[in-house]
Amino acid sequence: MTENEHGARTVTPGLALALGVAVLAWLGERALVSVAGRAVLEAIVLAILLGTLVRACLVRDPARFERGAGVASGLLLECSIVLLGAGSDLRALAAAGPAILGGVVTIVVVTLVVGTGIGRWLGLPRSHALLVAVGNAICGNSAISAAAPVVGARRDEVASAIAFTAVLGVAVILGLPHLIPLLGLTDHQYGVVAGLTVYAVPQVIAAAYPVSVAAGQAATLVKLMRVLLLGPLVLALSFTEHRAAHVRWWRVVPWYIVGFGVTSALRTLDVIPDAAGDAVREVARLLTVVAMAGLGLAVDLAAVRRVGPRVGATVTLTLLLMLALSLALVRLLGVA
């Protein structure tokens, strides 16, 4: 047996299992849509939950699936991040005006700094606290997964950050619209708040468009601003985390962040047409579902349980911080 054949055989079991879990997660999302009228839990969340359950209950030899699951949660996820850039038009930033863009950047930075401090105060390792803060500040699952290799986070840290962020994300979708009558928000103000606090793009759509089209459009635009900060953030983390080692930038910056920048630039220049954006994002989402299944298959539940309360508290407190800051922003800027 050649080395390539051996490598393929060691990768195949875990990759095939991750794909099977991803299919179940997708079918689960479709079932929830048919019953509840919307995806109460997205396939991305279901994939990591199902993968974790499969490993805990059905897999007797986790090592056999480890390499393939690592390919799913590594390479496939990196490819999906590159594809996300093809659906990101940088011209939206210029159209929104400098005030709202500055407010978004400020809130993201404050959330990163204070959120990391909260995690450290609650006893999380620095890498874990930073991971939770990144997920809250940018876009949940994608940001956590993109930042994880840069900050040197372990798989159980990634999984627990994603799991708690996902659970709280569902609660935010259900609870956030109740702020409209409580605080007297206009649809546009609510859209800005939703775009600043809800994690994933599909969750933003679920939280905002049922309120009104205006709320949905505002939320999507603000959310796009946060997503576009993912590349610069991971780039900054790359330099920060490796500063002491004096590593050259081309050895530090993850290839998928460079790819994200290239594809988003191509979309902005209309080399990648707008009509292709939805299709590319859907492919990226499918790859992410498989990646999350692979991540779930690598989760050690005992390790997650040990840090669960601290992670949950960190996610909750950081989210409340973002909500307060976003409400202050719409009042300060006089968003109508």
C-alpha positions in Angstrom: 0.0 0.0 0.0 1.4 3.4 -1.0 1.5 6.4 1.4 -1.3 8.1 -0.6 -3.5 5.1 -0.4 -2.9 4.7 3.3 -3.7 8.4 3.8 -6.9 8.1 1.8 -8.0 5.1 3.9 -7.3 6.9 7.2 -9.2 10.0 6.0 -12.2 8.2 4.4 -14.0 6.9 7.6 -14.1 10.2 9.4 -14.9 12.2 6.3 -17.7 9.8 5.3 -19.2 9.9 8.8 -19.0 13.7 8.9 -20.9 13.8 5.6 -23.5 11.4 6.9 -24.0 13.5 10.0 -24.3 16.6 7.8 -27.0 15.0 5.7 -29.0 14.1 8.9 -28.5 17.7 10.1 -29.9 19.1 6.8 -32.8 16.8 6.9 -33.4 17.8 10.5 -33.5 21.5 9.5 -36.0 20.7 6.7 -38.2 18.9 9.2 -38.1 21.8 11.6 -39.1 24.2 8.8 -42.0 22.0 7.8 -43.3 21.7 11.4 -42.5 25.2 12.9 -42.4 27.2 9.7 -38.8 28.1 10.2 -35.5 26.6 11.1 -35.6 26.8 14.9 -32.2 25.1 14.9 -30.1 25.5 11.7 -28.3 22.6 10.1 -25.0 24.1 11.2 -26.1 23.9 14.8 -27.7 20.5 14.4 -24.5 19.1 12.7 -22.3 19.8 15.7 -24.9 18.6 18.2 -25.5 15.4 16.2 -21.7 14.8 15.6 -21.2 15.1 19.4 -23.9 12.7 20.1 -22.7 10.2 17.5 -19.2 10.3 19.0 -20.5 9.9 22.6 -23.0 7.2 21.9 -22.1 5.2 18.8 -18.3 5.6 18.1 -16.3 3.0 20.0 -12.9 3.9 18.4 -12.8 7.7 18.1 -9.2 7.6 16.8 -10.3 5.8 13.6 -12.4 8.8 12.6 -10.1 11.5 13.9 -8.1 12.3 10.7 -11.2 12.5 8.4 -13.1 14.5 10.9 -10.1 16.9 11.1 -10.1 17.3 7.3 -13.8 18.1 7.5 -13.5 20.7 10.3 -10.3 22.1 8.8 -9.9 22.2 5.1 -13.6 22.2 4.2 -14.3 25.0 6.6 -11.4 27.1 5.2 -12.8 26.6 1.7 -16.2 27.8 2.9 -14.7 31.0 4.3 -13.1 31.8 1.0 -16.5 31.3 -0.7 -18.2 33.6 1.7 -16.0 36.4 0.3 -17.7 36.0 -3.1 -21.0 37.0 -1.5 -19.6 40.1 0.2 -19.8 43.4 -1.7 -17.5 46.0 -0.1 -19.5 48.8 -1.7 -22.2 48.3 0.9 -19.8 49.8 3.5 -19.4 53.0 1.6 -23.1 53.3 1.0 -23.9 53.1 4.7 -21.9 56.2 5.6 -19.0 56.6 8.0 -20.9 57.1 11.2 -22.7 53.7 11.3 -19.5 52.0 10.1 -17.5 53.6 12.8 -20.1 52.6 15.4 -20.0 49.0 14.2 -16.2 48.9 14.3 -16.2 50.5 17.8 -18.7 48.0 19.2 -16.8 45.0 17.7 -13.6 46.2 19.2 -15.1 47.0 22.7 -16.8 43.5 22.6 -13.5 41.8 21.8 -11.6 43.5 24.6 -14.3 43.5 27.3 -15.6 40.0 26.3 -12.1 38.5 26.6 -11.7 40.2 29.9 -15.0 38.7 31.1 -13.9 35.2 30.1 -10.6 35.6 31.8 -12.3 36.9 35.0 -14.5 33.8 34.9 -11.5 31.5 34.7 -11.3 30.6 31.1 -7.9 30.2 29.4 -7.0 33.2 27.3 -7.5 31.4 24.0 -10.9 30.2 25.0 -12.0 33.6 26.3 -10.8 35.2 23.1 -12.6 32.7 21.0 -16.0 33.4 22.7 -15.4 37.1 22.4 -14.7 36.8 18.6 -17.8 34.7 18.1 -20.0 37.3 19.9 -18.4 40.3 18.2 -18.4 39.1 14.5 -20.6 36.2 13.4 -20.7 33.3 15.7 -19.7 29.9 14.2 -17.7 31.2 11.3 -15.7 33.7 13.3 -15.0 31.2 16.0 -13.8 28.6 13.5 -11.7 31.1 11.6 -10.0 32.4 14.7 -9.4 29.1 16.4 -6.2 28.0 14.6 -4.8 31.5 14.9 -5.2 31.7 18.7 -4.2 28.1 19.2 -7.6 27.0 20.6 -8.3 23.3 21.3 -11.1 21.5 19.6 -13.1 21.2 22.8 -12.8 25.0 23.3 -14.0 25.6 19.7 -16.9 23.2 20.2 -18.1 24.6 23.5 -17.9 28.2 22.2 -19.9 27.3 19.2 -22.4 25.3 21.1 -23.2 27.9 23.7 -23.2 30.7 21.1 -25.6 28.7 19.0 -28.0 28.0 21.9 -28.1 31.6 22.9 -28.5 32.7 19.3 -31.8 30.8 19.1 -32.9 32.5 22.3 -32.0 35.9 20.8 -34.0 35.3 17.6 -37.1 34.5 19.7 -36.7 37.2 22.3 -35.2 40.2 20.4 -38.5 41.3 18.6 -40.1 41.9 22.0 -37.7 44.9 22.5 -39.6 46.8 19.8 -42.7 47.8 21.9 -40.7 47.7 25.1 -38.2 50.3 24.0 -40.2 52.0 21.4 -37.9 51.1 18.5 -38.7 51.9 14.9 -38.3 49.1 12.4 -35.0 50.6 11.1 -33.6 51.0 14.6 -34.6 47.4 15.4 -32.8 46.2 12.2 -29.6 47.9 13.3 -29.8 46.4 16.8 -30.5 43.0 15.3 -27.6 43.2 12.8 -25.3 44.1 15.7 -26.3 41.5 18.2 -27.5 38.4 16.3 -24.8 35.9 15.4 -25.2 34.2 12.0 -26.6 35.8 8.8 -29.5 33.3 8.6 -30.3 34.1 12.2 -30.3 37.8 11.4 -32.8 37.2 8.6 -35.0 35.1 10.9 -34.9 37.8 13.6 -35.5 40.8 11.4 -37.5 40.1 8.2 -40.6 38.8 10.0 -40.8 42.3 11.6 -40.7 44.1 8.3 -38.7 44.4 5.0 -37.1 47.6 6.3 -35.9 45.9 9.5 -34.6 43.0 7.5 -32.6 45.2 5.0 -31.1 47.3 7.8 -30.2 44.2 9.8 -28.6 42.5 6.8 -26.5 45.6 5.9 -25.2 46.0 9.5 -24.5 42.3 9.7 -22.5 42.4 6.5 -20.3 45.1 8.0 -19.6 42.8 11.0 -18.9 39.8 8.7 -16.5 41.9 6.6 -14.5 42.6 9.7 -13.6 38.9 10.0 -10.7 39.1 7.7 -9.0 42.2 9.3 -9.7 40.7 12.8 -8.0 37.4 12.0 -5.2 39.2 10.3 -4.7 41.3 13.4 -4.8 38.3 15.7 -2.3 36.5 13.5 0.3 39.3 14.0 -0.6 39.7 17.7 -0.4 36.0 18.6 2.9 35.6 16.7 4.6 38.9 17.5 7.0 37.5 20.0 8.2 34.9 17.5 8.8 37.5 14.7 7.1 35.3 12.1 6.9 36.8 8.6 3.4 37.8 7.7 3.0 35.4 4.8 3.7 32.6 7.2 1.3 33.9 9.8 -1.8 35.0 7.8 -4.1 32.0 7.1 -4.5 31.3 3.4 -8.3 31.3 3.7 -8.3 34.9 5.0 -6.2 35.9 1.9 -8.7 34.0 -0.2 -11.6 35.8 1.5 -10.1 39.1 0.7 -9.5 38.2 -3.0 -13.0 36.8 -3.5 -14.7 39.8 -1.8 -12.6 42.2 -4.0 -13.7 40.2 -7.1 -17.3 40.5 -6.0 -17.0 44.3 -5.4 -15.5 44.7 -8.9 -18.3 42.7 -10.4 -15.9 40.1 -11.7 -18.1 37.7 -9.7 -21.7 38.8 -10.6 -24.3 39.5 -8.0 -26.5 36.7 -9.4 -23.8 34.2 -8.3 -23.8 35.5 -4.7 -26.7 33.4 -3.4 -25.4 30.2 -5.0 -21.9 30.7 -3.7 -23.2 31.4 -0.1 -25.3 28.2 -0.3 -22.3 26.1 -1.3 -20.3 27.8 1.6 -23.1 26.9 4.0 -23.2 23.3 2.9 -19.4 23.0 3.4 -19.8 24.6 6.8 -22.4 22.0 7.8 -20.0 19.2 7.0 -17.2 21.0 8.8 -19.4 21.4 11.9 -20.3 17.7 11.8 -16.5 16.9 11.7 -16.0 19.3 14.6 -18.8 17.6 16.6 -17.2 14.2 16.0 -14.0 15.5 17.7 -15.8 16.8 20.8 -14.9 15.3 24.2 -18.1 15.9 26.2 -16.3 15.5 29.5 -14.0 18.4 28.6 -17.0 20.6 27.5 -18.9 19.9 30.7 -15.9 21.0 32.8 -16.0 24.5 31.3 -19.7 24.7 30.5 -21.0 27.2 33.1 -18.1 29.5 32.6 -18.5 29.6 28.8 -22.3 30.1 29.2 -21.8 33.0 31.5 -19.1 34.6 29.3 -21.4 34.3 26.2 -24.4 35.7 28.0 -22.6 38.7 29.6 -20.8 39.5 26.3 -24.1 39.4 24.4 -25.8 41.7 27.0 -22.9 44.1 26.5 -23.4 44.1 22.7 -27.1 44.7 23.1 -26.5 47.7 25.4 -23.9 49.2 23.1 -26.1 48.7 20.0 -29.1 50.4 21.7 -26.8 53.3 22.7 -25.6 53.5 19.1 -29.0 53.9 17.6 -29.9 56.6 20.1 -26.6 58.4 19.8 -26.7 58.5 16.0 -30.4 59.3 15.9 -31.2 56.4 13.6 -34.7 56.9 12.4 
